[in-house]
């Protein structure tokens, strides 16, 4: 998340102090993230970033995809919140995050094999 926050602040052309104020966190908390003393911001701060700046929560948490949501995507708040909740769960669990990262790196053939295997586990 550190890298995404740094990129976002640069892209917005704002100061760290202004950014922290807009998402209602202390500048110290933001500095702790940027310096690596903490790994992530609170769920509430992440939601405020997504809403305030139209940032894709999945990008914010994982670095995957586009930084900003399109106007169409912003209109899909319910889906965005659902995606954010899933992404938050993945990021908070190191084993799950590693698993998802491995899935994202699969080629199409191996992804389909994994999907068939998981469908078989569920009895589909």
Beta strands, then each sheet from edge to edge (+ up, - down):
end
